Amino acid sequence: VQLQASGGGLVQPGGSLSLSCLASGSIFSLYGMGWYRQAPGKQREWVASITSAGEANYINSVKGRFTISRDNAKSTLYLQMNSLKPEDTAVYYCKNFAFPNWGQGTQVTVSS
């Protein structure tokens, strides 16, 4: 399975970004998917996940600010990020929970 995240960038505190992850090499609709992030000097952490049925879960620090969604017809996973904070700065990765590999991440920087 191949995963390609995109949509990162530089944004001011309070701003928004929308990340996308295009998946290939598997039947996308069958699997739970998730977003992780890794800040400089820190371990990679789980941010949000969505089941094949569309049930979503979030780490407490992003609840009410981030929304995970999926478009099975496009084999694409999304993460809408609102009210961004400097502590959200990290490289963001998407993950298919059925496979061990990681794709290329996308850098999100929240700074004034």
Jmol script that loads the backbone (N, CA, C; Angstrom):
load data "model"
ATOM      1  N   VAL A   1       0.855  -1.184   0.000  1.00  0.00           N
ATOM      2  CA  VAL A   1       0.000   0.000   0.000  1.00  0.00           C
ATOM      3  C   VAL A   1       0.895   1.239   0.000  1.00  0.00           C
ATOM      4  N   GLN A   2       0.481   2.232  -0.778  1.00  0.00           N
ATOM      5  CA  GLN A   2       1.220   3.498  -0.829  1.00  0.00           C
ATOM      6  C   GLN A   2       0.330   4.616  -0.291  1.00  0.00           C
ATOM      7  N   LEU A   3       0.952   5.509   0.482  1.00  0.00           N
ATOM      8  CA  LEU A   3       0.230   6.604   1.105  1.00  0.00           C
ATOM      9  C   LEU A   3       0.973   7.902   0.830  1.00  0.00           C
ATOM     10  N   GLN A   4       0.273   8.892   0.344  1.00  0.00           N
ATOM     11  CA  GLN A   4       0.888  10.183   0.044  1.00  0.00           C
ATOM     12  C   GLN A   4       0.069  11.295   0.682  1.00  0.00           C
ATOM     13  N   ALA A   5       0.641  11.886   1.728  1.00  0.00           N
ATOM     14  CA  ALA A   5      -0.016  12.993   2.421  1.00  0.00           C
ATOM     15  C   ALA A   5       0.356  14.316   1.767  1.00  0.00           C
ATOM     16  N   SER A   6      -0.567  15.254   1.781  1.00  0.00           N
ATOM     17  CA  SER A   6      -0.319  16.582   1.218  1.00  0.00           C
ATOM     18  C   SER A   6      -1.203  17.600   1.916  1.00  0.00           C
ATOM     19  N   GLY A   7      -0.923  18.881   1.657  1.00  0.00           N
ATOM     20  CA  GLY A   7      -1.756  19.946   2.189  1.00  0.00           C
ATOM     21  C   GLY A   7      -1.155  20.721   3.341  1.00  0.00           C
ATOM     22  N   GLY A   8       0.024  20.336   3.790  1.00  0.00           N
ATOM     23  CA  GLY A   8       0.650  21.051   4.876  1.00  0.00           C
ATOM     24  C   GLY A   8       1.153  22.422   4.450  1.00  0.00           C
ATOM     25  N   GLY A   9       1.626  23.177   5.422  1.00  0.00           N
ATOM     26  CA  GLY A   9       2.156  24.496   5.119  1.00  0.00           C
ATOM     27  C   GLY A   9       2.364  25.296   6.379  1.00  0.00           C
ATOM     28  N   LEU A  10       2.587  26.597   6.190  1.00  0.00           N
ATOM     29  CA  LEU A  10       2.781  27.543   7.281  1.00  0.00           C
ATOM     30  C   LEU A  10       1.483  28.321   7.490  1.00  0.00           C
ATOM     31  N   VAL A  11       1.025  28.368   8.726  1.00  0.00           N
ATOM     32  CA  VAL A  11      -0.213  29.076   9.031  1.00  0.00           C
ATOM     33  C   VAL A  11      -0.078  29.774  10.368  1.00  0.00           C
ATOM     34  N   GLN A  12      -0.760  30.889  10.527  1.00  0.00           N
ATOM     35  CA  GLN A  12      -0.722  31.614  11.793  1.00  0.00           C
ATOM     36  C   GLN A  12      -1.607  30.933  12.832  1.00  0.00           C
ATOM     37  N   PRO A  13      -1.309  31.130  14.098  1.00  0.00           N
ATOM     38  CA  PRO A  13      -2.181  30.593  15.151  1.00  0.00           C
ATOM     39  C   PRO A  13      -3.627  31.034  14.929  1.00  0.00           C
ATOM     40  N   GLY A  14      -4.543  30.090  15.110  1.00  0.00           N
ATOM     41  CA  GLY A  14      -5.953  30.355  14.856  1.00  0.00           C
ATOM     42  C   GLY A  14      -6.388  30.041  13.453  1.00  0.00           C
ATOM     43  N   GLY A  15      -5.448  29.766  12.579  1.00  0.00           N
ATOM     44  CA  GLY A  15      -5.765  29.479  11.188  1.00  0.00           C
ATOM     45  C   GLY A  15      -6.182  28.035  10.957  1.00  0.00           C
ATOM     46  N   SER A  16      -6.384  27.711   9.678  1.00  0.00           N
ATOM     47  CA  SER A  16      -6.863  26.381   9.296  1.00  0.00           C
ATOM     48  C   SER A  16      -6.023  25.802   8.165  1.00  0.00           C
ATOM     49  N   LEU A  17      -5.971  24.489   8.146  1.00  0.00           N
ATOM     50  CA  LEU A  17      -5.361  23.749   7.052  1.00  0.00           C
ATOM     51  C   LEU A  17      -6.171  22.487   6.817  1.00  0.00           C
ATOM     52  N   SER A  18      -6.131  22.010   5.583  1.00  0.00           N
ATOM     53  CA  SER A  18      -6.807  20.763   5.254  1.00  0.00           C
ATOM     54  C   SER A  18      -5.798  19.805   4.637  1.00  0.00           C
ATOM     55  N   LEU A  19      -5.591  18.684   5.290  1.00  0.00           N
ATOM     56  CA  LEU A  19      -4.662  17.671   4.801  1.00  0.00           C
ATOM     57  C   LEU A  19      -5.411  16.595   4.022  1.00  0.00           C
ATOM     58  N   SER A  20      -4.723  16.031   3.040  1.00  0.00           N
ATOM     59  CA  SER A  20      -5.265  14.920   2.267  1.00  0.00           C
ATOM     60  C   SER A  20      -4.261  13.788   2.240  1.00  0.00           C
ATOM     61  N   CYS A  21      -4.749  12.582   2.088  1.00  0.00           N
ATOM     62  CA  CYS A  21      -3.889  11.409   1.969  1.00  0.00           C
ATOM     63  C   CYS A  21      -4.475  10.494   0.906  1.00  0.00           C
ATOM     64  N   LEU A  22      -3.746  10.379  -0.192  1.00  0.00           N
ATOM     65  CA  LEU A  22      -4.186   9.503  -1.274  1.00  0.00           C
ATOM     66  C   LEU A  22      -3.582   8.125  -1.060  1.00  0.00           C
ATOM     67  N   ALA A  23      -4.438   7.112  -1.006  1.00  0.00           N
ATOM     68  CA  ALA A  23      -3.994   5.744  -0.767  1.00  0.00           C
ATOM     69  C   ALA A  23      -4.145   4.914  -2.035  1.00  0.00           C
ATOM     70  N   SER A  24      -3.195   4.031  -2.266  1.00  0.00           N
ATOM     71  CA  SER A  24      -3.260   3.131  -3.405  1.00  0.00           C
ATOM     72  C   SER A  24      -2.680   1.780  -3.019  1.00  0.00           C
ATOM     73  N   GLY A  25      -3.009   0.780  -3.785  1.00  0.00           N
ATOM     74  CA  GLY A  25      -2.455  -0.541  -3.545  1.00  0.00           C
ATOM     75  C   GLY A  25      -3.277  -1.420  -2.630  1.00  0.00           C
ATOM     76  N   SER A  26      -4.445  -0.940  -2.217  1.00  0.00           N
ATOM     77  CA  SER A  26      -5.324  -1.748  -1.387  1.00  0.00           C
ATOM     78  C   SER A  26      -6.763  -1.311  -1.630  1.00  0.00           C
ATOM     79  N   ILE A  27      -7.694  -2.079  -1.123  1.00  0.00           N
ATOM     80  CA  ILE A  27      -9.102  -1.693  -1.224  1.00  0.00           C
ATOM     81  C   ILE A  27      -9.392  -0.752  -0.064  1.00  0.00           C
ATOM     82  N   PHE A  28      -9.329   0.545  -0.357  1.00  0.00           N
ATOM     83  CA  PHE A  28      -9.340   1.588   0.665  1.00  0.00           C
ATOM     84  C   PHE A  28     -10.526   1.469   1.610  1.00  0.00           C
ATOM     85  N   SER A  29     -11.681   1.156   1.074  1.00  0.00           N
ATOM     86  CA  SER A  29     -12.899   1.194   1.877  1.00  0.00           C
ATOM     87  C   SER A  29     -12.944   0.134   2.969  1.00  0.00           C
ATOM     88  N   LEU A  30     -12.095  -0.861   2.879  1.00  0.00           N
ATOM     89  CA  LEU A  30     -12.153  -1.969   3.832  1.00  0.00           C
ATOM     90  C   LEU A  30     -11.473  -1.674   5.156  1.00  0.00           C
ATOM     91  N   TYR A  31     -10.621  -0.652   5.183  1.00  0.00           N
ATOM     92  CA  TYR A  31      -9.702  -0.506   6.311  1.00  0.00           C
ATOM     93  C   TYR A  31      -9.908   0.766   7.120  1.00  0.00           C
ATOM     94  N   GLY A  32      -9.624   0.624   8.423  1.00  0.00           N
ATOM     95  CA  GLY A  32      -9.531   1.800   9.257  1.00  0.00           C
ATOM     96  C   GLY A  32      -8.278   2.584   8.915  1.00  0.00           C
ATOM     97  N   MET A  33      -8.374   3.897   9.018  1.00  0.00           N
ATOM     98  CA  MET A  33      -7.274   4.782   8.662  1.00  0.00           C
ATOM     99  C   MET A  33      -7.048   5.784   9.790  1.00  0.00           C
ATOM    100  N   GLY A  34      -5.855   6.341   9.833  1.00  0.00           N
ATOM    101  CA  GLY A  34      -5.581   7.309  10.878  1.00  0.00           C
ATOM    102  C   GLY A  34      -4.558   8.344  10.472  1.00  0.00           C
ATOM    103  N   TRP A  35      -4.509   9.402  11.266  1.00  0.00           N
ATOM    104  CA  TRP A  35      -3.483  10.440  11.149  1.00  0.00           C
ATOM    105  C   TRP A  35      -2.615  10.408  12.399  1.00  0.00           C
ATOM    106  N   TYR A  36      -1.308  10.545  12.195  1.00  0.00           N
ATOM    107  CA  TYR A  36      -0.333  10.656  13.255  1.00  0.00           C
ATOM    108  C   TYR A  36       0.488  11.918  13.005  1.00  0.00           C
ATOM    109  N   ARG A  37       1.215  12.350  14.028  1.00  0.00           N
ATOM    110  CA  ARG A  37       2.112  13.483  13.852  1.00  0.00           C
ATOM    111  C   ARG A  37       3.359  13.287  14.703  1.00  0.00           C
ATOM    112  N   GLN A  38       4.431  13.909  14.234  1.00  0.00           N
ATOM    113  CA  GLN A  38       5.698  13.844  14.960  1.00  0.00           C
ATOM    114  C   GLN A  38       6.303  15.229  14.995  1.00  0.00           C
ATOM    115  N   ALA A  39       6.385  15.776  16.197  1.00  0.00           N
ATOM    116  CA  ALA A  39       6.999  17.083  16.393  1.00  0.00           C
ATOM    117  C   ALA A  39       8.501  16.904  16.596  1.00  0.00           C
ATOM    118  N   PRO A  40       9.283  17.944  16.346  1.00  0.00           N
ATOM    119  CA  PRO A  40      10.738  17.845  16.511  1.00  0.00           C
ATOM    120  C   PRO A  40      11.114  17.395  17.921  1.00  0.00           C
ATOM    121  N   GLY A  41      11.938  16.359  18.001  1.00  0.00           N
ATOM    122  CA  GLY A  41      12.414  15.877  19.287  1.00  0.00           C
ATOM    123  C   GLY A  41      11.417  15.041  20.067  1.00  0.00           C
ATOM    124  N   LYS A  42      10.274  14.737  19.452  1.00  0.00           N
ATOM    125  CA  LYS A  42       9.241  13.972  20.146  1.00  0.00           C
ATOM    126  C   LYS A  42       8.901  12.705  19.367  1.00  0.00           C
ATOM    127  N   GLN A  43       8.281  11.773  20.054  1.00  0.00           N
ATOM    128  CA  GLN A  43       7.851  10.547  19.405  1.00  0.00           C
ATOM    129  C   GLN A  43       6.588  10.798  18.577  1.00  0.00           C
ATOM    130  N   ARG A  44       6.419   9.974  17.572  1.00  0.00           N
ATOM    131  CA  ARG A  44       5.218  10.054  16.759  1.00  0.00           C
ATOM    132  C   ARG A  44       4.000   9.714  17.611  1.00  0.00           C
ATOM    133  N   GLU A  45       2.936  10.491  17.461  1.00  0.00           N
ATOM    134  CA  GLU A  45       1.740  10.243  18.253  1.00  0.00           C
ATOM    135  C   GLU A  45       0.516  10.142  17.353  1.00  0.00           C
ATOM    136  N   TRP A  46      -0.428   9.347  17.807  1.00  0.00           N
ATOM    137  CA  TRP A  46      -1.709   9.212  17.119  1.00  0.00           C
ATOM    138  C   TRP A  46      -2.525  10.478  17.327  1.00  0.00           C
ATOM    139  N   VAL A  47      -3.193  10.946  16.270  1.00  0.00           N
ATOM    140  CA  VAL A  47      -4.004  12.156  16.334  1.00  0.00           C
ATOM    141  C   VAL A  47      -5.491  11.839  16.179  1.00  0.00           C
ATOM    142  N   ALA A  48      -5.820  11.053  15.162  1.00  0.00           N
ATOM    143  CA  ALA A  48      -7.224  10.773  14.872  1.00  0.00           C
ATOM    144  C   ALA A  48      -7.315   9.510  14.049  1.00  0.00           C
ATOM    145  N   SER A  49      -8.459   8.856  14.122  1.00  0.00           N
ATOM    146  CA  SER A  49      -8.679   7.664  13.317  1.00  0.00           C
ATOM    147  C   SER A  49     -10.131   7.582  12.894  1.00  0.00           C
ATOM    148  N   ILE A  50     -10.363   6.822  11.834  1.00  0.00           N
ATOM    149  CA  ILE A  50     -11.714   6.626  11.324  1.00  0.00           C
ATOM    150  C   ILE A  50     -11.841   5.185  10.858  1.00  0.00           C
ATOM    151  N   THR A  51     -12.923   4.536  11.278  1.00  0.00           N
ATOM    152  CA  THR A  51     -13.129   3.152  10.892  1.00  0.00           C
ATOM    153  C   THR A  51     -13.654   3.068   9.464  1.00  0.00           C
ATOM    154  N   SER A  52     -13.731   1.857   8.948  1.00  0.00           N
ATOM    155  CA  SER A  52     -14.284   1.665   7.606  1.00  0.00           C
ATOM    156  C   SER A  52     -15.747   2.100   7.546  1.00  0.00           C
ATOM    157  N   ALA A  53     -16.417   2.098   8.700  1.00  0.00           N
ATOM    158  CA  ALA A  53     -17.818   2.514   8.762  1.00  0.00           C
ATOM    159  C   ALA A  53     -17.976   4.011   8.991  1.00  0.00           C
ATOM    160  N   GLY A  54     -16.841   4.698   9.201  1.00  0.00           N
ATOM    161  CA  GLY A  54     -16.900   6.145   9.359  1.00  0.00           C
ATOM    162  C   GLY A  54     -16.917   6.655  10.787  1.00  0.00           C
ATOM    163  N   GLU A  55     -16.696   5.783  11.750  1.00  0.00           N
ATOM    164  CA  GLU A  55     -16.652   6.231  13.140  1.00  0.00           C
ATOM    165  C   GLU A  55     -15.301   6.861  13.438  1.00  0.00           C
ATOM    166  N   ALA A  56     -15.309   8.046  14.018  1.00  0.00           N
ATOM    167  CA  ALA A  56     -14.083   8.805  14.240  1.00  0.00           C
ATOM    168  C   ALA A  56     -13.733   8.895  15.717  1.00  0.00           C
ATOM    169  N   ASN A  57     -12.429   8.969  15.980  1.00  0.00           N
ATOM    170  CA  ASN A  57     -11.912   9.192  17.329  1.00  0.00           C
ATOM    171  C   ASN A  57     -10.726  10.139  17.251  1.00  0.00           C
ATOM    172  N   TYR A  58     -10.514  10.887  18.355  1.00  0.00           N
ATOM    173  CA  TYR A  58      -9.485  11.916  18.366  1.00  0.00           C
ATOM    174  C   TYR A  58      -8.714  11.913  19.667  1.00  0.00           C
ATOM    175  N   ILE A  59      -7.465  12.323  19.588  1.00  0.00           N
ATOM    176  CA  ILE A  59      -6.718  12.616  20.794  1.00  0.00           C
ATOM    177  C   ILE A  59      -7.365  13.832  21.449  1.00  0.00           C
ATOM    178  N   ASN A  60      -7.343  13.896  22.783  1.00  0.00           N
ATOM    179  CA  ASN A  60      -8.064  14.959  23.491  1.00  0.00           C
ATOM    180  C   ASN A  60      -7.642  16.359  23.058  1.00  0.00           C
ATOM    181  N   SER A  61      -6.370  16.530  22.759  1.00  0.00           N
ATOM    182  CA  SER A  61      -5.860  17.876  22.474  1.00  0.00           C
ATOM    183  C   SER A  61      -6.390  18.468  21.163  1.00  0.00           C
ATOM    184  N   VAL A  62      -7.004  17.657  20.307  1.00  0.00           N
ATOM    185  CA  VAL A  62      -7.517  18.183  19.036  1.00  0.00           C
ATOM    186  C   VAL A  62      -9.034  18.082  18.933  1.00  0.00           C
ATOM    187  N   LYS A  63      -9.679  17.521  19.930  1.00  0.00           N
ATOM    188  CA  LYS A  63     -11.143  17.382  19.887  1.00  0.00           C
ATOM    189  C   LYS A  63     -11.809  18.748  19.766  1.00  0.00           C
ATOM    190  N   GLY A  64     -12.763  18.838  18.847  1.00  0.00           N
ATOM    191  CA  GLY A  64     -13.446  20.099  18.622  1.00  0.00           C
ATOM    192  C   GLY A  64     -12.731  21.022  17.653  1.00  0.00           C
ATOM    193  N   ARG A  65     -11.494  20.689  17.293  1.00  0.00           N
ATOM    194  CA  ARG A  65     -10.725  21.521  16.348  1.00  0.00           C
ATOM    195  C   ARG A  65     -10.424  20.782  15.037  1.00  0.00           C
ATOM    196  N   PHE A  66     -10.186  19.492  15.126  1.00  0.00           N
ATOM    197  CA  PHE A  66      -9.838  18.687  13.947  1.00  0.00           C
ATOM    198  C   PHE A  66     -11.011  17.777  13.587  1.00  0.00           C
ATOM    199  N   THR A  67     -11.153  17.523  12.289  1.00  0.00           N
ATOM    200  CA  THR A  67     -12.168  16.596  11.805  1.00  0.00           C
ATOM    201  C   THR A  67     -11.543  15.656  10.781  1.00  0.00           C
ATOM    202  N   ILE A  68     -11.640  14.363  11.052  1.00  0.00           N
ATOM    203  CA  ILE A  68     -11.149  13.358  10.115  1.00  0.00           C
ATOM    204  C   ILE A  68     -12.326  12.859   9.276  1.00  0.00           C
ATOM    205  N   SER A  69     -12.064  12.623   7.994  1.00  0.00           N
ATOM    206  CA  SER A  69     -13.110  12.111   7.119  1.00  0.00           C
ATOM    207  C   SER A  69     -12.456  11.293   6.006  1.00  0.00           C
ATOM    208  N   ARG A  70     -13.291  10.615   5.244  1.00  0.00           N
ATOM    209  CA  ARG A  70     -12.763   9.787   4.166  1.00  0.00           C
ATOM    210  C   ARG A  70     -13.723   9.791   2.987  1.00  0.00           C
ATOM    211  N   ASP A  71     -13.159   9.673   1.794  1.00  0.00           N
ATOM    212  CA  ASP A  71     -13.933   9.531   0.568  1.00  0.00           C
ATOM    213  C   ASP A  71     -13.489   8.218  -0.067  1.00  0.00           C
ATOM    214  N   ASN A  72     -14.274   7.175   0.132  1.00  0.00           N
ATOM    215  CA  ASN A  72     -13.864   5.861  -0.358  1.00  0.00           C
ATOM    216  C   ASN A  72     -13.798   5.805  -1.882  1.00  0.00           C
ATOM    217  N   ALA A  73     -14.637   6.565  -2.555  1.00  0.00           N
ATOM    218  CA  ALA A  73     -14.630   6.565  -4.019  1.00  0.00           C
ATOM    219  C   ALA A  73     -13.330   7.138  -4.567  1.00  0.00           C
ATOM    220  N   LYS A  74     -12.708   8.020  -3.802  1.00  0.00           N
ATOM    221  CA  LYS A  74     -11.455   8.645  -4.224  1.00  0.00           C
ATOM    222  C   LYS A  74     -10.245   8.057  -3.511  1.00  0.00           C
ATOM    223  N   SER A  75     -10.472   7.056  -2.650  1.00  0.00           N
ATOM    224  CA  SER A  75      -9.375   6.446  -1.863  1.00  0.00           C
ATOM    225  C   SER A  75      -8.566   7.519  -1.146  1.00  0.00           C
ATOM    226  N   THR A  76      -9.260   8.468  -0.560  1.00  0.00           N
ATOM    227  CA  THR A  76      -8.599   9.607   0.063  1.00  0.00           C
ATOM    228  C   THR A  76      -9.089   9.818   1.486  1.00  0.00           C
ATOM    229  N   LEU A  77      -8.134  10.077   2.352  1.00  0.00           N
ATOM    230  CA  LEU A  77      -8.377  10.397   3.753  1.00  0.00           C
ATOM    231  C   LEU A  77      -8.110  11.882   3.941  1.00  0.00           C
ATOM    232  N   TYR A  78      -8.897  12.524   4.798  1.00  0.00           N
ATOM    233  CA  TYR A  78      -8.753  13.962   5.022  1.00  0.00           C
ATOM    234  C   TYR A  78      -8.594  14.262   6.514  1.00  0.00           C
ATOM    235  N   LEU A  79      -7.974  15.405   6.780  1.00  0.00           N
ATOM    236  CA  LEU A  79      -7.937  15.948   8.138  1.00  0.00           C
ATOM    237  C   LEU A  79      -8.115  17.452   8.034  1.00  0.00           C
ATOM    238  N   GLN A  80      -9.275  17.928   8.467  1.00  0.00           N
ATOM    239  CA  GLN A  80      -9.534  19.366   8.515  1.00  0.00           C
ATOM    240  C   GLN A  80      -9.087  19.869   9.879  1.00  0.00           C
ATOM    241  N   MET A  81      -8.187  20.838   9.873  1.00  0.00           N
ATOM    242  CA  MET A  81      -7.613  21.348  11.111  1.00  0.00           C
ATOM    243  C   MET A  81      -7.966  22.814  11.252  1.00  0.00           C
ATOM    244  N   ASN A  82      -8.712  23.146  12.287  1.00  0.00           N
ATOM    245  CA  ASN A  82      -9.119  24.524  12.569  1.00  0.00           C
ATOM    246  C   ASN A  82      -8.534  24.986  13.902  1.00  0.00           C
ATOM    247  N   SER A  83      -8.555  26.277  14.125  1.00  0.00           N
ATOM    248  CA  SER A  83      -8.056  26.858  15.385  1.00  0.00           C
ATOM    249  C   SER A  83      -6.681  26.304  15.728  1.00  0.00           C
ATOM    250  N   LEU A  84      -5.805  26.316  14.768  1.00  0.00           N
ATOM    251  CA  LEU A  84      -4.481  25.714  14.953  1.00  0.00           C
ATOM    252  C   LEU A  84      -3.664  26.464  15.994  1.00  0.00           C
ATOM    253  N   LYS A  85      -2.861  25.693  16.717  1.00  0.00           N
ATOM    254  CA  LYS A  85      -2.011  26.222  17.779  1.00  0.00           C
ATOM    255  C   LYS A  85      -0.553  25.896  17.460  1.00  0.00           C
ATOM    256  N   PRO A  86       0.383  26.653  18.007  1.00  0.00           N
ATOM    257  CA  PRO A  86       1.803  26.352  17.763  1.00  0.00           C
ATOM    258  C   PRO A  86       2.165  24.909  18.128  1.00  0.00           C
ATOM    259  N   GLU A  87       1.527  24.359  19.144  1.00  0.00           N
ATOM    260  CA  GLU A  87       1.834  22.983  19.550  1.00  0.00           C
ATOM    261  C   GLU A  87       1.330  21.936  18.560  1.00  0.00           C
ATOM    262  N   ASP A  88       0.588  22.356  17.537  1.00  0.00           N
ATOM    263  CA  ASP A  88       0.183  21.441  16.470  1.00  0.00           C
ATOM    264  C   ASP A  88       1.276  21.292  15.412  1.00  0.00           C
ATOM    265  N   THR A  89       2.327  22.068  15.533  1.00  0.00           N
ATOM    266  CA  THR A  89       3.432  21.994  14.576  1.00  0.00           C
ATOM    267  C   THR A  89       4.073  20.610  14.601  1.00  0.00           C
ATOM    268  N   ALA A  90       4.137  19.972  13.444  1.00  0.00           N
ATOM    269  CA  ALA A  90       4.665  18.612  13.336  1.00  0.00           C
ATOM    270  C   ALA A  90       4.630  18.174  11.881  1.00  0.00           C
ATOM    271  N   VAL A  91       5.256  17.039  11.620  1.00  0.00           N
ATOM    272  CA  VAL A  91       5.049  16.360  10.346  1.00  0.00           C
ATOM    273  C   VAL A  91       3.877  15.408  10.543  1.00  0.00           C
ATOM    274  N   TYR A  92       2.900  15.493   9.668  1.00  0.00           N
ATOM    275  CA  TYR A  92       1.686  14.688   9.773  1.00  0.00           C
ATOM    276  C   TYR A  92       1.743  13.532   8.770  1.00  0.00           C
ATOM    277  N   TYR A  93       1.390  12.343   9.254  1.00  0.00           N
ATOM    278  CA  TYR A  93       1.422  11.124   8.440  1.00  0.00           C
ATOM    279  C   TYR A  93       0.051  10.460   8.471  1.00  0.00           C
ATOM    280  N   CYS A  94      -0.314   9.837   7.380  1.00  0.00           N
ATOM    281  CA  CYS A  94      -1.515   9.005   7.377  1.00  0.00           C
ATOM    282  C   CYS A  94      -1.100   7.546   7.449  1.00  0.00           C
ATOM    283  N   LYS A  95      -2.041   6.718   7.891  1.00  0.00           N
ATOM    284  CA  LYS A  95      -1.716   5.312   8.150  1.00  0.00           C
ATOM    285  C   LYS A  95      -2.915   4.439   7.851  1.00  0.00           C
ATOM    286  N   ASN A  96      -2.656   3.369   7.147  1.00  0.00           N
ATOM    287  CA  ASN A  96      -3.632   2.291   6.996  1.00  0.00           C
ATOM    288  C   ASN A  96      -3.325   1.282   8.082  1.00  0.00           C
ATOM    289  N   PHE A  97      -4.256   1.042   8.993  1.00  0.00           N
ATOM    290  CA  PHE A  97      -3.979   0.225  10.166  1.00  0.00           C
ATOM    291  C   PHE A  97      -3.724  -1.243   9.834  1.00  0.00           C
ATOM    292  N   ALA A  98      -4.065  -1.670   8.635  1.00  0.00           N
ATOM    293  CA  ALA A  98      -3.859  -3.072   8.265  1.00  0.00           C
ATOM    294  C   ALA A  98      -2.466  -3.345   7.718  1.00  0.00           C
ATOM    295  N   PHE A  99      -1.689  -2.290   7.488  1.00  0.00           N
ATOM    296  CA  PHE A  99      -0.375  -2.467   6.890  1.00  0.00           C
ATOM    297  C   PHE A  99       0.677  -1.731   7.719  1.00  0.00           C
ATOM    298  N   PRO A 100       1.915  -2.242   7.746  1.00  0.00           N
ATOM    299  CA  PRO A 100       2.931  -1.670   8.628  1.00  0.00           C
ATOM    300  C   PRO A 100       3.640  -0.430   8.089  1.00  0.00           C
ATOM    301  N   ASN A 101       3.542  -0.167   6.805  1.00  0.00           N
ATOM    302  CA  ASN A 101       4.361   0.891   6.233  1.00  0.00           C
ATOM    303  C   ASN A 101       3.758   2.276   6.442  1.00  0.00           C
ATOM    304  N   TRP A 102       4.654   3.250   6.427  1.00  0.00           N
ATOM    305  CA  TRP A 102       4.286   4.667   6.532  1.00  0.00           C
ATOM    306  C   TRP A 102       4.581   5.346   5.202  1.00  0.00           C
ATOM    307  N   GLY A 103       3.767   6.282   4.860  1.00  0.00           N
ATOM    308  CA  GLY A 103       4.026   7.067   3.662  1.00  0.00           C
ATOM    309  C   GLY A 103       4.789   8.329   4.000  1.00  0.00           C
ATOM    310  N   GLN A 104       4.996   9.130   2.992  1.00  0.00           N
ATOM    311  CA  GLN A 104       5.661  10.416   3.185  1.00  0.00           C
ATOM    312  C   GLN A 104       4.718  11.376   3.897  1.00  0.00           C
ATOM    313  N   GLY A 105       5.214  12.060   4.895  1.00  0.00           N
ATOM    314  CA  GLY A 105       4.388  12.980   5.651  1.00  0.00           C
ATOM    315  C   GLY A 105       4.338  14.358   5.024  1.00  0.00           C
ATOM    316  N   THR A 106       3.586  15.243   5.661  1.00  0.00           N
ATOM    317  CA  THR A 106       3.485  16.624   5.218  1.00  0.00           C
ATOM    318  C   THR A 106       3.693  17.543   6.425  1.00  0.00           C
ATOM    319  N   GLN A 107       4.510  18.572   6.240  1.00  0.00           N
ATOM    320  CA  GLN A 107       4.884  19.456   7.336  1.00  0.00           C
ATOM    321  C   GLN A 107       3.789  20.492   7.597  1.00  0.00           C
ATOM    322  N   VAL A 108       3.404  20.611   8.855  1.00  0.00           N
ATOM    323  CA  VAL A 108       2.487  21.653   9.301  1.00  0.00           C
ATOM    324  C   VAL A 108       3.226  22.518  10.311  1.00  0.00           C
ATOM    325  N   THR A 109       3.297  23.805  10.042  1.00  0.00           N
ATOM    326  CA  THR A 109       3.964  24.746  10.936  1.00  0.00           C
ATOM    327  C   THR A 109       2.987  25.844  11.312  1.00  0.00           C
ATOM    328  N   VAL A 110       2.766  26.005  12.607  1.00  0.00           N
ATOM    329  CA  VAL A 110       1.855  27.030  13.110  1.00  0.00           C
ATOM    330  C   VAL A 110       2.695  28.060  13.854  1.00  0.00           C
ATOM    331  N   SER A 111       2.794  29.240  13.262  1.00  0.00           N
ATOM    332  CA  SER A 111       3.672  30.261  13.819  1.00  0.00           C
ATOM    333  C   SER A 111       3.249  31.636  13.325  1.00  0.00           C
ATOM    334  N   SER A 112       3.458  32.638  14.184  1.00  0.00           N
ATOM    335  CA  SER A 112       3.179  34.012  13.785  1.00  0.00           C
ATOM    336  C   SER A 112       4.435  34.674  13.242  1.00  0.00           C
TER     337      SER A 112
END
end "model"
wireframe off; spacefill off
backbone 0.3
color backbone group
